[in-house]
Amino acid sequence: MKLVNRAVSTTLDNVAWFSRIRTMNRKIHSTVSSSKPDSLRVQHPRSEDSNPEPANGACGSAETLVYTTRKKRLKQEALEPQPQQLCGLPDIEEFAFNKNTRSSSSRRSTETKIDVASSNTAGKSTETNITGTSAKTTAGNPPDNWVQVLEGIRQMRSSGDAPVDSMGCDKAGSFLPPSERRFAVLLGALLSSQTKDQVNNAAIHRLHQKGLLTPESIEKTDESTIRDLIYPVGFYARKATYMKKIAKICLEKFKGDIPSSLDDLLALPGIGPKMAHLILHIAWNDVQGICVDTHVHRICNRLGWVSRPGTKQKTSTPEETRVALQQWLPKEEWVAINPLLVGFGQTICTPLRPRCEACGVAKLCPAAFKEASSPSSKLKKSKLSKEL
């Protein structure tokens, strides 16, 4: 009997202990569930076909109450208007409004910029249109030693062995009559973008062999034929389309010739500021600005000749370089600076691994030996540091 009584008491103690633990778990579960946000609570949808009996009456009724309350809350939230979220994309009207609110301040700065540009161009309306949106520049403050640097580059370029010296855009159609040569220069400038001079010169030569250096012949030729002839210039398919459109514009608006003003040239498809100034230089002998391509842009920043307005940071685009360079470079150098720096960039001051060891102005260049260079350049740098 004692053993039976002891076993019964032990069983009752275990039942009481398990019941106490179960009650504590329910309290903890209800506390955690109430503290969680609605989106993180786990819902247990019930099937309409089966209605299982709850294991414990209190627990089952509690889960049913939570589920019913949550369902009612979702219905109420669906009926209530939702507040606007600030993290979404702005509406078109909001964007227009924000742009209009800035118009007064931006208009003042633009007027100031136009005044600066117009004073520098001495009444030339075409140049004012291009530089009118540029920021305030440091006019009259040329960089130190720029004359020595320019003369040193001229000495290094005296051999005339760069590709631009024999295959540049100014050589396109040099044997043709004036009107046809101007159109050939325009095509050469168009094809020169993102293309080496050797590839560009070969494309112009193939067009000449097929008699396609006039707007009339381009207008009558299929675009696919033009595409095959100018390949592999950069973006040859798009440039073939531009050639057809340019030929049509020249025939309809300029009597078979090319535009003679900067604005009309910029209105042609595929023609940007660099090409427009180059065409004016070569075709019409009209100097209204500096022709700044990727070589001129890179070298001027390496030499420290240009910077963004009001800062010491490098210019980010060739157009910014053109505006900054025209503020101090004498106008008699505007034409010569392009082939001079282009050839220098093709032979010595290359985009990758510049040949600083062969550069005669390395001592005056703030970027000398600071970019990736060949092992011989590193040896030259150590010798140069010892001399200094």
LINFENHU-V837626 format. One record per residue. RES is the residue in three letters. OMEGA is omega in radians with two decimals (NA if undefined). NEAR is the number of other C-alpha atoms within 10 Angstrom. Layout:
res	omega	near
RES	OMEGA	NEAR
RES	OMEGA	NEAR
This chain:
res	omega	near
MET	3.14	6
LYS	3.12	7
LEU	3.13	8
VAL	3.13	9
ASN	3.14	10
ARG	3.12	11
ALA	3.13	12
VAL	3.13	12
SER	3.11	12
THR	3.12	12
THR	3.12	12
LEU	3.10	12
ASP	3.13	12
ASN	3.12	12
VAL	3.12	12
ALA	-3.14	12
TRP	3.10	12
PHE	3.11	12
SER	3.12	12
ARG	3.12	11
ILE	3.13	11
ARG	3.12	12
THR	3.12	13
MET	3.12	11
ASN	3.10	12
ARG	-3.14	14
LYS	3.13	11
ILE	-3.14	11
HIS	3.13	11
SER	3.12	13
THR	-3.14	11
VAL	-3.13	11
SER	3.13	15
SER	-3.13	11
SER	3.14	9
LYS	3.00	11
PRO	-3.07	8
ASP	-3.08	13
SER	-3.09	7
LEU	-3.12	8
ARG	3.12	13
VAL	3.13	10
GLN	3.12	13
HIS	-3.14	9
PRO	-3.09	7
ARG	3.11	11
SER	3.13	8
GLU	-3.08	6
ASP	-3.08	6
SER	3.08	7
ASN	-3.10	8
PRO	3.12	9
GLU	3.09	8
PRO	-3.13	12
ALA	3.06	8
ASN	-3.03	8
GLY	-3.11	9
ALA	-3.12	10
CYS	-3.14	13
GLY	3.12	13
SER	3.13	12
ALA	3.12	13
GLU	3.10	15
THR	3.14	14
LEU	3.12	12
VAL	-3.13	14
TYR	3.14	17
THR	3.13	11
THR	3.12	11
ARG	-3.13	15
LYS	3.10	13
LYS	-3.13	11
ARG	3.10	13
LEU	3.10	12
LYS	3.13	10
GLN	3.13	11
GLU	3.11	11
ALA	-3.14	10
LEU	-3.10	9
GLU	3.09	9
PRO	-3.12	8
GLN	3.10	8
PRO	3.14	6
GLN	3.10	7
GLN	-3.08	7
LEU	-3.06	7
CYS	-3.11	6
GLY	3.10	7
LEU	-3.13	9
PRO	3.07	11
ASP	-3.14	9
ILE	3.13	9
GLU	3.10	9
GLU	3.12	11
PHE	3.12	12
ALA	3.14	11
PHE	3.12	12
ASN	3.12	12
LYS	3.14	12
ASN	3.14	12
THR	3.13	11
ARG	-3.01	10
SER	-3.08	13
SER	-3.14	11
SER	-3.14	10
SER	3.13	13
ARG	3.12	11
ARG	3.14	11
SER	3.13	16
THR	3.12	17
GLU	3.11	13
THR	3.14	17
LYS	-3.13	19
ILE	3.11	21
ASP	3.12	15
VAL	-3.11	20
ALA	-3.10	26
SER	3.11	19
SER	-3.14	11
ASN	-3.08	16
THR	3.04	17
ALA	2.99	10
GLY	3.13	11
LYS	-3.04	13
SER	-3.10	12
THR	3.13	15
GLU	3.10	18
THR	3.13	21
ASN	-3.10	14
ILE	-3.05	17
THR	-3.08	23
GLY	-3.13	20
THR	3.14	17
SER	-3.11	20
ALA	-3.11	20
LYS	-3.09	18
THR	-3.13	22
THR	-3.12	16
ALA	3.09	14
GLY	3.13	9
ASN	3.13	10
PRO	3.13	16
PRO	3.14	13
ASP	3.03	11
ASN	-3.10	10
TRP	3.12	15
VAL	3.12	11
GLN	3.14	12
VAL	-3.12	18
LEU	3.11	15
GLU	3.10	13
GLY	3.10	15
ILE	3.09	19
ARG	3.12	16
GLN	3.11	11
MET	-3.12	19
ARG	-3.06	19
SER	-3.13	9
SER	3.12	9
GLY	-3.09	14
ASP	3.14	13
ALA	3.12	20
PRO	-3.12	16
VAL	-3.10	21
ASP	-3.11	18
SER	-3.06	14
MET	3.12	17
GLY	-3.13	22
CYS	-3.14	27
ASP	3.11	23
LYS	-3.08	17
ALA	3.07	24
GLY	-3.12	21
SER	-3.12	14
PHE	-3.07	9
LEU	3.02	13
PRO	-3.02	9
PRO	-3.08	14
SER	3.13	13
GLU	3.12	19
ARG	3.13	22
ARG	3.11	27
PHE	3.09	26
ALA	3.08	28
VAL	3.11	27
LEU	3.11	29
LEU	3.12	25
GLY	3.09	25
ALA	3.13	23
LEU	-3.10	24
LEU	-3.05	29
SER	-3.11	21
SER	3.14	21
GLN	-3.10	13
THR	3.08	16
LYS	-3.09	17
ASP	-3.13	22
GLN	-3.14	15
VAL	3.14	18
ASN	-3.13	27
ASN	3.11	25
ALA	3.12	17
ALA	3.10	22
ILE	3.12	22
HIS	3.11	18
ARG	3.08	16
LEU	3.13	19
HIS	3.13	15
GLN	3.12	10
LYS	-3.14	11
GLY	-3.07	11
LEU	3.08	20
LEU	3.05	27
THR	3.14	22
PRO	3.13	24
GLU	-3.12	15
SER	3.10	14
ILE	-3.13	22
GLU	-3.07	18
LYS	-3.06	12
THR	3.10	12
ASP	-3.14	12
GLU	3.12	18
SER	3.11	11
THR	3.11	11
ILE	3.13	23
ARG	-3.12	19
ASP	-3.10	14
LEU	-3.08	20
ILE	3.07	24
TYR	0.25	16
PRO	3.06	15
VAL	-3.14	23
GLY	3.14	17
PHE	-3.02	15
TYR	-3.13	18
ALA	3.13	17
ARG	-3.13	11
LYS	3.06	22
ALA	3.07	24
THR	3.11	16
TYR	-3.14	20
MET	3.10	24
LYS	-3.13	21
LYS	3.14	17
ILE	3.13	25
ALA	3.14	24
LYS	3.13	18
ILE	-3.14	20
CYS	3.14	19
LEU	-3.04	16
GLU	-3.01	11
LYS	-3.01	11
PHE	3.04	12
LYS	3.09	11
GLY	3.09	18
ASP	3.13	20
ILE	3.11	27
PRO	-3.12	25
SER	3.12	17
SER	-3.11	16
LEU	-3.12	21
ASP	3.14	16
ASP	3.09	12
LEU	3.12	22
LEU	3.11	17
ALA	3.11	13
LEU	3.13	19
PRO	3.10	16
GLY	-3.10	19
ILE	3.09	20
GLY	-3.10	17
PRO	-3.12	21
LYS	-3.14	20
MET	-3.10	25
ALA	3.13	26
HIS	3.12	24
LEU	3.13	27
ILE	3.10	32
LEU	3.13	23
HIS	-2.97	19
ILE	-3.01	18
ALA	-3.02	21
TRP	-3.12	15
ASN	-3.11	12
ASP	-3.09	16
VAL	3.09	17
GLN	3.13	20
GLY	-3.13	25
ILE	3.05	26
CYS	-3.08	26
VAL	3.05	29
ASP	-3.06	22
THR	3.12	15
HIS	3.13	21
VAL	3.12	24
HIS	-3.10	25
ARG	-3.05	23
ILE	3.12	21
CYS	3.09	21
ASN	3.09	18
ARG	-3.14	17
LEU	-3.10	18
GLY	-3.12	17
TRP	-3.07	19
VAL	3.08	28
SER	3.12	20
ARG	-3.03	19
PRO	3.07	17
GLY	-3.14	10
THR	3.04	9
LYS	-3.13	10
GLN	3.13	12
LYS	3.04	19
THR	-3.03	21
SER	-3.11	13
THR	3.05	14
PRO	3.13	20
GLU	3.05	21
GLU	3.10	20
THR	3.13	24
ARG	-3.12	23
VAL	-3.13	24
ALA	-3.11	25
LEU	-3.13	24
GLN	-3.13	20
GLN	-3.06	20
TRP	-3.11	17
LEU	3.12	19
PRO	-3.03	10
LYS	3.11	14
GLU	3.10	9
GLU	-3.02	11
TRP	-3.12	18
VAL	-3.03	20
ALA	-3.03	12
ILE	-3.09	17
ASN	3.13	18
PRO	3.13	20
LEU	-3.11	22
LEU	3.10	24
VAL	3.10	25
GLY	3.09	24
PHE	3.10	24
GLY	3.11	20
GLN	-3.02	17
THR	-3.02	17
ILE	-3.08	20
CYS	-3.04	22
THR	-3.13	17
PRO	3.13	15
LEU	-3.14	10
ARG	3.10	15
PRO	-3.08	22
ARG	-3.10	21
CYS	3.13	26
GLU	3.14	21
ALA	-3.08	15
CYS	-3.14	17
GLY	3.14	16
VAL	-3.10	18
ALA	3.14	19
LYS	-3.13	14
LEU	-3.09	14
CYS	3.13	17
PRO	-3.12	12
ALA	-3.08	15
ALA	3.08	21
PHE	-3.14	20
LYS	3.09	13
GLU	-3.11	12
ALA	-3.10	13
SER	-3.12	16
SER	3.12	15
PRO	3.13	10
SER	3.10	12
SER	3.12	19
LYS	3.08	16
LEU	3.11	11
LYS	-3.14	15
LYS	3.13	18
SER	3.08	11
LYS	-3.12	11
LEU	3.14	13
SER	3.08	9
LYS	3.13	8
GLU	-3.14	7
LEU	NA	6
